[in-house]
Amino acid sequence: MATGVSVDENIVSTFEDFKLQRGEFKGVSFIIYRINDSKDKIIIDQVGEPGKDFDDFVGDLPENEPRYGVIDIKFETDDGRETSKLVMISWVPDTAKIRMKMMYAGSKEVLKTAVSGGIGIMINANDYSDLDFESSVKPHVMKFA
């Protein structure tokens, strides 16, 4: 579904810096994106400061408004190795307005394509239970470990 939304010009370069942990994104664990007020571009809403983790990411998502997020999830594999995976999360809560739900659902691929060089895991979340780390997110990520 085409929504006419594109990505802001700095999305690709900032994602590359985040992915490679360089420049101002060194130590950053997540980026939250939103569609701007004029509803024509996906922009950075928030950057998780160094030291923030998955719980902070979930806590920073608005309760009734959609967002996209890219997060570096650190975990231990079944054989005891520490590793991490970049995960894109589409947060479209059931409580969001219908129009916003449709816009975010229809624009997700635009962001996914723009940052495709490092994200192999996509999670769609509609309520906080979809973002429970131990029961929902970690099992999904472990499939790719």
C-alpha positions in Angstrom: 0.0 0.0 0.0 1.6 3.3 -1.1 1.2 6.1 1.4 3.4 8.8 -0.2 5.7 8.7 2.8 9.5 8.7 2.2 12.5 8.6 4.5 14.3 11.7 5.6 17.6 12.3 3.8 19.7 11.5 6.9 18.0 8.2 7.8 20.4 6.0 5.7 23.6 7.7 6.9 22.6 7.7 10.6 21.6 4.1 10.3 25.0 3.1 8.9 26.7 5.0 11.8 24.4 3.2 14.3 25.0 -0.2 12.7 28.8 0.3 12.7 28.7 2.0 16.1 30.7 5.0 15.0 30.6 8.8 15.5 27.7 10.1 17.7 26.1 6.6 17.6 29.0 4.8 19.4 27.4 2.9 22.2 23.8 3.7 21.1 21.5 0.7 21.4 18.4 1.9 19.6 16.8 4.5 17.3 13.1 5.2 17.3 11.5 6.7 14.2 8.2 8.3 13.5 6.3 9.9 10.6 6.6 13.7 10.8 3.6 16.0 11.4 3.1 16.8 7.7 2.8 13.0 7.2 5.3 12.8 4.3 8.6 11.7 5.8 9.9 9.2 8.3 12.2 10.9 10.7 14.3 10.1 13.8 12.1 10.6 16.9 14.6 9.5 19.6 18.1 8.0 20.0 18.7 5.7 22.9 21.7 7.0 24.9 24.6 4.7 25.5 23.8 2.4 28.4 20.1 2.1 27.6 18.7 -1.4 26.9 15.6 -3.2 25.5 13.5 -2.3 28.5 14.3 1.4 28.1 13.4 1.1 24.4 10.0 -0.4 25.2 9.5 2.3 27.9 10.2 5.0 25.4 7.5 3.9 23.0 4.3 6.0 23.3 1.4 4.0 24.6 -1.1 5.1 21.9 1.0 6.2 18.9 2.8 4.0 16.4 6.5 4.1 15.9 9.3 2.2 14.2 12.4 1.2 16.0 15.8 -0.4 15.2 17.5 -1.9 18.2 20.7 -3.9 18.8 19.5 -6.8 20.9 22.3 -8.4 22.9 21.7 -12.0 24.1 23.4 -15.3 24.9 23.1 -18.2 22.5 22.2 -21.7 23.5 25.9 -22.6 23.5 26.9 -19.7 25.8 28.2 -17.1 23.3 27.4 -13.4 23.8 26.1 -12.0 20.5 23.7 -9.3 19.2 21.3 -8.9 16.3 19.8 -5.8 14.7 16.1 -5.9 14.9 13.5 -3.7 13.3 10.3 -3.3 15.3 7.1 -1.9 14.0 5.1 -0.6 17.0 1.4 -0.1 16.0 -0.6 -0.3 19.2 -4.2 -1.5 19.0 -5.1 1.7 20.8 -3.8 4.0 18.1 -6.1 5.9 15.7 -7.1 3.9 12.7 -5.7 6.5 10.2 -2.3 6.3 12.0 -2.3 2.5 12.0 -2.9 2.4 8.3 -0.2 5.0 7.6 2.4 3.2 9.6 1.4 -0.2 8.2 1.6 1.1 4.7 4.9 2.9 5.2 6.9 0.2 7.0 8.5 -1.1 3.8 9.9 2.3 2.9 12.0 2.4 6.1 12.8 -1.3 5.9 14.1 -0.8 2.4 16.2 2.3 3.4 17.9 0.4 6.2 18.0 -3.0 4.6 21.7 -3.4 4.7 21.8 -4.8 8.2 18.4 -5.9 9.4 17.2 -9.4 8.9 14.7 -9.6 11.8 11.4 -7.8 11.7 8.9 -7.9 14.6 5.4 -6.4 14.4 4.0 -5.4 17.8 0.5 -4.3 18.7 0.6 -4.4 22.5 3.3 -4.6 25.2 2.9 -8.3 25.5 4.3 -8.6 21.9 7.4 -6.9 23.3 8.0 -9.1 26.3 11.7 -9.9 25.9 11.7 -13.5 27.4 8.5 -14.8 25.9 8.2 -13.0 22.5 11.4 -11.2 21.4 14.2 -13.4 22.5 12.7 -16.6 21.0 12.2 -14.8 17.7 15.7 -13.5 17.7 17.2 -16.9 18.7 15.9 -18.4 15.5 18.6 -16.3 13.7 21.5 -16.9 16.1 
